Amino acid sequence: MTNGKKFILLYVVSADGYCDACTDLYPEFITVASLFAREKNIFFGKVSDSKLIDMLDIKEFPSVVYYEHGSASHQPLLGDISIDNLVSTVKKGMRGDFSDIQIKYTVPLTDSTFEECIANPRQHAFIIVYDKDSASTAEAELKLFEDLAMTFKHDEELLIGSINATKEIKLAGDFAVKRYPAFYWYGKGDKSIRKRYGGRMDIDELLAFVNDQTNLDRKLGGELMESAGRVPELDTLVAMYIDDIMEGVELEAAIADAKEYAKNAKINRKYAPYYVTLLKKINDAGKVEVIDEERDHQVKLLTIGELTPKQKDDLMRKRNILHRFVDEMAMRLIDGDRETVRVVRGNKQNKAKKSDHVQHDDLHQEL
């Protein structure tokens, strides 16, 4: 199986082709393969043959397995299928000096990989096209795209890619670029539609553009914003039902409305059902205190350090939703206190008109 290679890394996909995650994560594998392209003793391959899949005893897709030098048996990749994890696995397996290998997160697109990567309807794509003559002048722009790719490296629904027009002549010809570098945006869905980006080439501008187009809501470097994961319509619903939520009863209408919004959510659809989950937990328990229990559970998961980076991001987005509930409750309590003060002041004024003497016991009773 090793065929003279010291290290073999295989990306295993479903034989029937029905595997969205296989397509979503494949660009990560392509990127890592390009980083080690000059290493003759390392082989990267994609497996979709049913017999080979059975031989490898793979049950979940996609999977990554690897063979170390001299080994007849494979080992599974542990953790995320991510550029960082794949590179780390190769380096550990080869036990060599790879200090000259600089990790990059921008996907190098070629004639053979472009269609498979870009055609994915579940992904946005942002691409820079440059040629040999513009490589030096495009250095700053390539660095900006690499910063973007690093920032969104854990987001499978966004591909940041590059095309070297000097090497990929046929592929670059499809873009009919008159002046390099050029920048193109593909939204989710129909990939026959692409738009040329003409905004300012500034990292803050690019980051704002990508966040606006994708609702991934990240800060430069990868930290998630407080809005990440949240659905505006469901945030509004929480505010509308906050009194019932705080009572912890009769949330059937809120749950029904939340399910409808979740089903039709246009952004963060993956996390929309979590609003429904929280409402159900409160309703079933008959008390809003289950929010505290949920929050404690999330904090515990985040502090024990056993989550992969992508799992941590997933939990952080759910935590943002949970915080929305907490914030709405806090605002409702503040508004309630203000209303109480207004009522008390009004009662004081009315009683002062009836009598110049206000009994302390009466005031305490009003409070």
Secondary structure, DSSP 8 states (H G I E B T S, - for coil): --TT-SEEEEEE--TTS--HHHHHHHHHHHHHHHHTTT-TTEEEEEE--HHHHHHHT--SSSEEEEEETT-SS-EE--S--SHHHHHHHHHHHHTS--TT-----SEE--TTTHHHHHT-TT-EEEEEEE-TTTTTTTHHHHHHHHHHHHHTTT-TTEEEEEEETTT-HHHHHTTT-SSSSEEEEE-SS-TT--EE--S---HHHHHHHHHHHH---B-TTS-B-TTTT--HHHHHHHHHTHHHHHHT---HHHHHHHHHHHHT-SSSTTTHHHHHHHHHHHHHHTSTTHHHHHHHHHHHHHHS--S-HHHHHHHHHHHHHHHHHHHHHHHHHHHHHHHHHHHHHHHHHHHHHH-S---HHHHHHH-
